[in-house]
Amino acid sequence: MPSERLSVVVTRRLPEAVETRMSELFRVELRADDGPMSRDELAEAMRRADVLVPTITDTIDAPLLAQAGDRLKLIANYGAGVDNIDVHTARQRGILVSNTPGSTTDDTADMAMALILAVTRRIPEGLAAMQAGTWEGWAPTAFLGGRISGRRLGILGMGRIGQAVAKRARAFGMQVHYHNRHRLHPETEAEHEATYWESLDQMVARMDVLSINCPHTPATFHLINARRLKLMKPEAVIVNTSRGQVVDENALTRALRSGDIAGAGLDVYEHGTDINPRLRELPNVVLLPHMGSATREARVEMGEKVLINVKTFADGHRPPDLVVPSML
């Protein structure tokens, strides 16, 4: 399909450099504001586009895909995760799906470590005291947190981001443990000095910190539920920079309120912006607005991957970051 005839619709504002290059390469419709498209707007965009460039805020399910018509041939997702897209139905309808893997790995891993430190060292509580003007000076027992060196870190999901978290954790002197769908090669385990646990139950019961780094799939929905939270040590901390649906948020809130676990650092939530109000009230919780990949560098790299996928498709070739159902 010649690139000059390719119609591309972008659903959200992207970095200016990405939008400029996209306008140079394709016949593109850019978003005038940064608000997400409504469902009706998405349906209309899919009917007039050869390529749709959505983000995680766009839910592209089977009923919406049924309204796409025959023109749409590629959904070039601006993001590594594709749980917002029904990839199986898209492929059945002859629509390819691509993503942007690897572009947010380091930034998300940095944020996971930041959350671990923020929760264990009670940084938000200290910040709040300073902003409120209530700090009265240093005291031997004030704002006592915990040392992370020597603590056991359990990583749930040892893909690109999980391994990047492991690398950072080792630099802080943490002991790295992991549970994954498939065990890593011995060389990779040795590189990260990581211990594999076949049983997730046994791992979470022994960890001081649990980092969620697996994607949201039907198999991982509520993988961390009330039963597994009960297995964790009372002094344990949980951090999630992956997908909110992996953790039962109501069960987590109850566990935090009852003291079954010591704290949590969350960058993602089960129901998007609809966060359990009781979770907001807890002093032992750090809440961030899904900013794990929010660096200028990552956002531009994501856009560059979208451009490569769309241009490769326009030139009649398979997009390099094609997502196939067997990958999910």
N, C-alpha and C positions, 0 to 999 in steps of 0.2 A: 504494500500500500504506500504510494508516494507521500513523503512527509508534508509536501505543500498542500495536500488535500486532507490532511489529518486534522480532525476537529477534536480538541482537547478541552474538557471542562474541569476546572479546579474548584473544589468546594469550600476551601478556606484560604485566607491570606497566607502567603508563603514569604520567606525572606526576599527582599527586593532583587537581589542578584539572581535568584532562582526564577522569579517571575519574568525578569528581563530576558534571560536566556531562553525561557520557554516561549516567550512571545516572538523571539527571533527564529525559532525552529518550527513552530507550529501555528495553526490557526486556533488560538487559545482564548477561552473565556475565563477571565480572572474574577475573583470575588471582590466586590466593591468595599464590603465591610468584613469584619473578622467574626461575625456571628455564624453559627452553623446553619446549613440549609435545612428547611423544613422537609418533611417526608415527601410532600407534593413537589417541592422544588427539586429534590433528588430524583424523583421519578421522571420529571420533565427533562432534567439534565441527561439522564441515561438514555432517553429516547433520541436526543439530538447529537450525542457525542459518539465519536469512534473510540475515544479513550476518556475514562473518568479518573480523576486524581482525588480520591477521598482521604480522610484522616480517621483517627480512632473515634471521633465524635459522630461519624456517619455509620449508622447501622444499615447494612445492605444485606437484607435477609431474602428468603425465597419469595415471599409475596412481592417485595419491591423488584426483585430481578424479573419476575413475571411481567412487569410493566415496561421492561427495558426495550422491547422490540428487537429488531434484527441488526441494528446499526452498531451497537456497542460490542467491541471486540476485546478490549483490554481494560481492566481495573488496576491502575498503577498506584497502589496504596502508599501514602506518605507516612511510613511507619513500619517498624519491624513486625509488630504483632498484627495478625489478620483475624483475630477473633470477632471483629466487627463485621466480617464478610462471610457469607455462606459460600465457601470456596467450592464445595461439592456441587451445589446447584449451579453456580456460575460455570463450572467446567461442563456440566451436563448441557448447558445452553450454548456452549461454544465460546464462552468468554474466558480469556486468560486472566490470571491474577498474579501480580508481582508485588514485592515489598522492598524494604530497605534494610536488610540485615547488616549488623556490624557497625553501623554508623553511630549508635548510641551506647555502645558497650562500655567504654571507659567512663563516660559521664554518669551512667546509671550506677556503675560500681562505686564511683566516688560518692554518690549520694547515699548508697547503702552504708558505706563506712561513716559518712557524716551522721546518719541517723543512729548508728550504733553508738557513736561517741556522744551524741546529743542526749540520748536516753540514759546511758550508763553514767554519764558525768553531770546529768541534771542541768544542762546548759540553758534550756528555755526557762527554768525556774530562776536561775541566776540573772538572766536577761530581764525577766519580768520585774525582779526586785530592783534592778538598776533603773529601768524605765519608770517605775513607780516612785523612785526616790526613797525606798524603805531600807536600803542597805546601810547598816550602822558600823561597818568595818569587819575586818577579818576575825574569825573565831575558830577555835580548834574543831568544833563539831558542826560548823555551818556548811550546808550544801554538800554533805558527804555523798559521793557517788562510789563507783567501783572501778578498779583498774581492769583494762581489757587484756593486757598482756597475760598470757597463761590461760586465758579462758577458752573453753571449747566453743567453736563456731560450727553450727550445722547448716549446710547449704542445701536447700531443697531446689534442685535443678542446676546441674553442673554443665550448662552450655557455655556460650561465649561470656555472658555476663557473670554467671556463677564462678567461672574460672578467674575472671578479672577481680571479683570480690575476694576469692581465695588468695590471689597474689598480693592484694593490699593487706589482707588480714595477717598473712605471714609476716609482712613487714612490721606489723604492730605486735608481733609475738604471740598471735593467737594460734591455737591448735585447730587445724582444718579437718572437718568431717563432712561427708556429703551423702545424699540419697538422690539417685537419678534413675530414669527409666532403664538406661543401660549403663553398665559399669564402664568407666574410662579405661583406656589402654594403660598398662602398667607404667609406661614411660611418662604419661601425662600425670598419673597419680603421684609418681616420684617427683616430678617437677614442682607440683604444688604441695608435696608432703601431706597428701590428703588420704584420709581413711574412709573407705566405702562401707556404707551400711545398707544391706539388702532390705532390712526391715525399717520402715519409716517410724513405726511405733517405738522401736528400741532406740533409734537415734534421738528423737525429740525428748525422750525421757532422760537423756544424759547430757543434753547440751545446755550451755549457759546463754548462748545467743542463737536464735534461729533466723536465717535470712531466706526469704522467699524469692526465688529467681526462676521459677518455671512459668511457662505460658498458661493461659486459661484455655482449657479444652474440656470436653465432657468428663474426661478421666480425672482432671485436677480440680473440678468444681468442689468447693468446701473440703479440699483435701486436709486442711487444718480446721477441724470441727471441734465440737465441745468435748468429745471423748479424747482426742489427741491433746487438746489444751490441758485437760486434767492430768495427762501424763507428764507434762513439763514440770520442771523444778520451780518452786515458789520464787526463787531469785532469778529466774530466766527472763530473757527479753526477746521479743519477736520484732522483726523488721521486714516490711514488705515494700519493694520497689518494682514489683512485677505486674500483677493483676489482682484487683480487689476480690474477685470472685473465688480466688483460691482459698480465702479465709472466710469462715462464717463470722461476719462482723458482729452480729448480736451475741454469739457465743464468746467472742473475744472481749466484747464490752463487759459481759458478766464476769469473765475470768479476771479481768483487770480490776473491776470494782470489788470483787471478793478477795483479792490478794492471791489468787491461785497462780498468777505470774506477776513479775515485778514491773514490767513496762512494755511499751510498744512504740515503734516509730513507723508511721505509715505515710506513703506517698500516693497510694491508690486505694480505692474504696469499692465495696461490693456494688453499690448503687450509684456510682458516679458522684455527683455533687450532693446527693441526698444521704448525708452522713448521719449515723445514729447520734442524736443530740446528747445522749449521756456520755458518748465517747469524747465529745468536745470538752466536757466538764472535768475530765480527769487530769490531775497534775503529773501523772506518770506516763503520759502519752504525748508524743510529738507528732503533729499533723502537718503535712505539707500538701500544696495544691498540684499534685502530679507534675512535679518539676524535675524529675530524675534526669531527663534528657534535655533539659532547657538550658543549653549553651548555644551561643551563636555558631560555634563550629559544628556542633551536631546537627542543628537545623539546616545549615547549608549543605552538609554532607548528605543528609537525607534527601534534599532536593536534587542534588547531583545524581544520586542513584535513581531517582524517579526519571530524570532526564535521560539517563543512559538506557533505562528500561524502555521508555517510550520511543526513543530514537532507534534503538535496535529493532523494536517491533515495526516501526515505520519503514525501516529498510528491508523488511521481509524476513527477519530472523527471530529466533526464540529469545525473549528477554532473559538476561543473565540471572535475574533474581526471581525467576518464575516459581510460584508456589503450587505444589501439587498436593492433592488430598492425602497421599501417603505420608507427607511430611508432618501432618497435623496430629 
